[in-house]
Amino acid sequence: MSRRFLFVLGSSRSAGNTELLARRAAEQLPTDVEQQWISLAEHPLPDFVDLRHDADHTRPREGNAALLLDATLAATDIVIASPLYWYSVSGHTKRYLDYWSGWLRTPHVDFKATMAGRTLWGVTALADAEPVVADPLIGTLNNSAAYLKMRFGGVLLGNGSKPGDVLNDTAALARAKTFFASEAPLARFPGA
């Protein structure tokens, strides 16, 4: 399967710092790598309802849930581009990840087996000089990848608060040039 990247934009702001950094990293991908960009603000999902134990699951056939499910299943590489909101992923991003729980139980999707071996990446902008404050976001993505037996390419961190600030973070822009270049290891839970 040739590589196909899905960039899931989790910001409520269009062309924000996280998206700018993700686009800089994506510019380095070979031209034959397909890219799909989906903004969760422009394609919102309804609140997730956990029906694991009391309802039949059906595959969404239309709307944003269908768009995101199909795009997720088609991707070899999923890039969660979420700004750091209260030390973790944005609400839009968290809702998208919550939908993964439902897709695990959707008949004829085989979500867990399909995702196994694929690669999850993260890109985030934070307004703090200490990158350690992004550890909860990194943990969310790493552990989600580990649960699904995915590879985890890590998280590209950039610094920025006002729109465009991340373009002044020369270290982040340098990391963006090679972020997608290496083979991502299989994700592991901490301590495993």
N, C-alpha and C positions, 0 to 999 in steps of 0.2 A: 504494500500500500504506500503510495507516495504521501508525503507529509502534507497535512492540511491543518492550519492553525485557526482556532476560534478564539477571538479576543472578546471577552465578556467585560464590558465597561460598566463598572458599578457606581460611578459617581452620579450625583444629582446635577453636576455642572458639566456642560458640554465643553470639550477642549480644555479641560482642567489639567493640572500638573501631572496627575497619574496618566491620563490619556496621552499627553505630550511625550512623556517618558516611554510609554509603551510603543508609541509610533516611531520614536527614535530607534528603539530596539528592533522593531519589525522591519525598518528600512534595511537592516543588515541581512535579512533572510534572502536566500537565493530566489531569483525571479520565478523559478518553477514551483515554488511552494505557495499553495493557495492560501489566501487569508480571508476570513470572514469576520467582520466587526459588528457586534450587536450591543447597543446601549440599553441597559436595563431601565433607564429613565424613560427612554423613548418606546420601549417594549415592556411595560410593567407587568409583573405577574400579580394575580390576586393573592391575598393572604393565603398561606399554606394551611390546609386542613389535614391533620394527621388521621388518616382512615385505615391505619395498618390492621386493626383488629376488628373492624365492624362494617366493612363495605367492600364491594367489588371495585377493583381498579380498572379503568379503561384508558387506553392510549389516547391522549389529546389529538384531535384531528384538525383543529383550526385554532387560530389565535396565537398569542405570545407563548403559551406553554408548549404548543406543538412546534412553533418555530425554534424555541430553545432546545427542546428535546431532540429534534431532528438534527440541529446544528451540533449539539453536544455529541450525539452518536456518530456523526460523520467525521468528527475531528480526530486527528492523531495527537494533537497538542492543544490543550486548553489553557488559555492565559487569563487568569483572573486579575483584572486591572481595577483594583479598588483602593480608593484613598483610605488612609488610616483614620477611622472614625471611632473615637472613644476606645482606642487601643486595639481595635479589631477591624474586621471587614465592615463595609457599609451595610445599611439595612437592605438595600436592593440586592447586594451580593449574598447576604445571609439568606434572604428569601429564595434566591436561585439555588443555593446549596440545600436548603430545606426541601426543595422540589426533588432533589436527587433521592431523598428518602422515599418519596412516592414512586419515583421511576424504578426503584429497586423492586417494587412489588407489582409493577404493571405487566400484565401478561404479554408474552411474545416480544418483549423488549430485551430481556436478558441484560439489563443495565450493568450489573456487577461484572459479568464475564466480558462484556464488550469493552468496558473501561479498563480492565486489567491489562497492564503493559503499555497503556497510553501514557502521555506525560502531562502533568499539571505544573504550571508555572505561575508565578505571581509578580505583579508590578504594583508598587505603592509609592505615594508621596506622603511625607509626614512633615509636620511643622515643628520638629524637635531636633536638636543637635545630637541627641543620644539615640542611636538606632535600636537599642535594646527595648525601647517602648513599643516597637513593632513585633516583639516576640509573640504576643497572643495571636496576631494576624498570621504570622508565619506558622505557628502551631496549628491553627485552624486548617490551613491549606495542607500542611504536611500530613496531619492526621487523617484528613479526608482522603488524600492520595493513598496513604498506608492502608486504610480500611478497604479501599477498592483495588488494592494491589497494583497501583499505578506507579509510575516513576515521578519523582519530584525534582524539578530543576531549580528550586529555590525561589527567592523573591528578590527582584531588583528594587532597591530602595533609592529614593531620591528625596531631596529636601526642597520644600516649597510651601508657601502659604497663599500669597496673592497669586492670581492667575499669571502664569508664565515664569514664576520664580524658579521652577525646576530647571529651566534652560540656563540658569546661572550656576547650577551644581555641576561643575566640570568633572568631578569624580564619578558622579552617576552617569553622565553622558558618555564617559569613557567606558564604564562597565556595560552600558547599553550596547556598545559596538560588538561585544563578544558574548552577550548574555545567552543567546540561543545557540551558540556554537558548540557547546560541549554536550556529550551524552549524559543525560540525567540518570542518576542511580535510582534503583527501586526504593520507594519511600518506606521508611521504617518508623514505628512508634518510638518515642523517646525511651531509652533503656532497653529496647529490644535488640 
